Amino acid sequence: MAFIVFLSLFGLLVFFKPILLYRNMKSGGKGVSFLNMFMTGLSYFAIAAVLYFVARKGPENKILLTFSIILIFLGIWNIIFAFLIRKLNSKNDEIESRPEDEEQLPGSKK
């Protein structure tokens, strides 16, 4: 029972990690990259594939099959957020590259 609780808490952490990182980036924090999230998603796919083949070879392991399906969805979830981060980074670059309007004081010439 403790193992199931641990897996549930770990799953919630893994599920909410991309959301929290994305919200941090929207508020100006930098520290997460497109490649980081994309590779995390791909590693979830790899772990899911290994679990699937282990579950197929052994006796009926419905828990492993279920866990591999969950990992596939988490991988898709991370890849979606990777593309959102990439889109957000390009918007931030556009904002930073725009010249700022200088406020002109009354009476001063340009």
N, C-alpha and C positions, 0 to 999 in steps of 0.2 A: 504494500500500500504506500509506503514511504517513497518507493521508486517512482510510482505513478504521479505522486504529488510533485516530486522533483522534476520529472519530465514535463509536467504541466507548467510549472513555474519557469522552467528553462524555455519552453515553447513560447510562453507569453513574452519573455524577454527578447527572444529572437524575432518574434512577430512585430513588436513595437520598436525595435532598434532602428529600422529605416525611417519610421515616422518621426522619431525624436531627432535623428540626425538631420532630416530634411527641414524640420521646424527650426533647428538651430541654424541651419544655413540661411533660411529665409530671414532670420533676425540679424544676420550679418556675420555669424560665426563661420569661420573657414576651418576645415580640418578633415573633411570627408571628400573623397574624390570619386569620380565616376568609375574609375578602374577598381577601386576598393570594393564598392558595392557590387559591381558586375562580377568580380572574381568570387565574392562571397556567394552570390547566386549560383555560379557555376560549380563551386565546391559543394553546395547543397545538392545539386544534380548528381555529382559524382558519388557522394555518400548515399544518396537514394538508390543509385544503380547498384552499388555494392550490397546494400541491404536487400534489394530485390533479388539478386542472384543468390545470396545466402539463404533467403527465405524459400526460394524455389528448390534449392538442393536438399534442404533438410525436411523434417516433418512439417506438417501444416503450421506455419507460423503466421497467423493472421495479424498479430501485433506488429511484426516486422514489416509486413506488407502495408499495413495502415500507416506506420511511421514513415515508410519510404514515400508514400503518396503525400503525406504532410510535408515532407522535405522538398518534394517537387514543387508544391504550391509555395513554400517559403522561398525557393529559388526564383520562381517567377516573380514573386513579390519584391525580392531584392533587385532583380533586373529592372522591373518597372521603376522603382525608386532611383536606380542608377541613371536611367534616361531622364527622370525628372531633375536630378541633380545636374546633369549635363546641360539641360535646358536652362536651369536657374543660373548656372555659371556663365553661360553665354549672355544672359540678360544683365548680370552684374558687370560683365566686361563692357557691354555697351554703355551702361550708366557711367562707369568710371572713365571711359574714353571720351565722353562728351565734354566739350569745353564749358566751364562754368561761367555763367553770366556775372560780369563784375558789376557791382552796384556803383552807379555813378552818383557822386555827391552833387547836390545843386551848386552851381557856380563853378564847377571844375570842367575843364575841357578835355576832350579825348584826343 
